Amino acid sequence: MYQSQISGVGKYVPENVVTNHDLTKIMDTTDEWIQERTGIKERRHIKKGDGNTTAVMGYKVAKIALERANIDKDDIDFIVFATLSPDYYFPGCGVQVQDMLDISTCPALDVRNQCSGFVYALSVADQFIKTGMYKNILVIGSENHSGGLDMTTRGRNVSVLFGDGAGLAVLTRCENKNKGVLSTHLHSEGKFVEELSLIGPSTKYWVPEIIKENPQENIPYYPQMNGQLVFKNAVVRFSEVINEGLAHNNLSAKDIDMLIPHQANLRIAQFIQKKFKLSNDQVHNNIQKYGNTTARSIPIALTEAWENNKIKTDDIVVLATFGSGFTWASAIIKW
């Protein structure tokens, strides 16, 4: 079997900055309330007319990462695209990126695992490389949340959290068994499926039904979340899946050089940091600037950490995530 390693990373965010103070103009909230509960100060939203969509941002970040990896787009064997906010109900964004990059008949797969999407996508790509089927794979996380949020007081508990953008890792075959993606670990617990969800529109609950059956104050096509339950489960599952990955590779918390947690809530990340006794230099958080960006939060944080020289050759990098489903996952990487 081969090994897979990350040969290039990239990030893209829209230019439009939406601060907490901006939100106070359209809903009953305050900067203090948002920061105290989430750590978020601002986020990026696609602006009408800027040309961005989930797929377009994936394409933009692919060009950045391919250049950094020094890999030609025609050498890409496979595209794995993670998102909960595709441009179309179907088809998925992967084929759109393939077309935008002008890659001939490259297979493309979309992953719908929400906040856990990037690590799930990374795991899929890793297995394709390890079995020898593919050599170079684009693993993309991209989200356009702002187009589907209830930006009123009614939806503030969810809408203040989310931002738009894209992140990407190029996964490449290598033969050094002690480098690259050492292992990935995936889990789910479907009994909590509606605790963090968007119920409709769907084939189960289509648009005419929604309009007919629901008063304006109870609209199921906006995201809904049981925040306290999500928080309680997240801190437990984060710890479990990090420890699982470390144990699988005969490592301990002392071996972690960089932890990249999913950027769901700064309080969750700080809880995990304290539990594993990690310094600020060993954890990279950017939720303060970008909010929760679901499938792209880990790749953009990973890219920032690399750009800031916080990740070096032979470092042990841990990716960990928890989200809707509930799903959770981790990846242990030797850089």
C-alpha positions, 0 to 999 in steps of 0.5 A: 500500500501507498501513503498519502500526503498533503502536497498543497493547501489553499483558502479563499474567503469573500471580501465582504466582511460582516461584523457583529455590529453589522448584525445589530442593525438587522436583528436584536443582538449585541457584539458582547452577546455573540462574542461571549457565547461563540468567540466570533467577532466577524465573518465573510458573506458572499455579496450579490454580484461578486460572482461567488458560489460554493462551486466558484469558491472551490474552483478559486481555492483549487487554483491556489492549492495546485500552484502551491503543490506544483501539480498541473490540473491535468494530473488530478485523478479525482475530486472530492467536494465536501459541502452542505450548501451546493449550488444545485440540489443536484448535481453536486459541486465536484463536477462543476469544479472539474468543468471550471478547471477544464479537466477531462472526464475526471471523476468527482464525488460530493460528500454531505457530512456537514461540519465533519465533511472535510475530514470524511472527504480526506478519509475517502481520498486517503483510501483511494491513494493508499490502495493505489487507484489514484495519485493526486486528489483535490479535497475541497470544503466550500460553503455558501451559508449566507444564502440560506440563513434567517437574518432576522431576530427570529433566526439569530441563535443560528445565523450569527454563527456562520460564514462563507468561503472555501479551503482545500488540500491536495492529497498526493501519493508517496512511498514514505510510510512514516509521512502523510496521513497516518490514520483517519477515524469516523463516527456517527450517531443518527438518533440526534439527526434533527438536533442540528438540521435543515428539515426542508425543502427535501423530497420528504418535505417539499416546497408546496407543503412548507408554504401550505402547512407552516406559518411564517414564524415557523419556517423549516427551510432555515437551519435549526439547532439545539445549541446546548445539546450540540455543545455537550456532545461536541466536547465529549466526542472531540476528546474521544476521537482525538484520543482514538487517533493518538492511541491508534498511532501509539502517540499521546497528547504530548506528541501533538504539534498542531491541533486544528479543531473544527471552528464551531465555537471558540468555547469548545476549542478552548475546552479541548485545548485545556483538557489536552494541556496544549498551549496557544501555539499548539492550537489554531483557531480563526472562528473570531474572523470567519465564524463557523464555516462548516466543511471548509473550517478545517482546511482554511485553518490548516492553510492559515497555520501553514502560511504562518509557519506554525506547521513544520516538516515532521510535525504531528498535526491533528484534525478533529471535528464534530457536527450535524448527524451527529457525526465526528471524525479525526485525522492524524497527519505527519507533515 
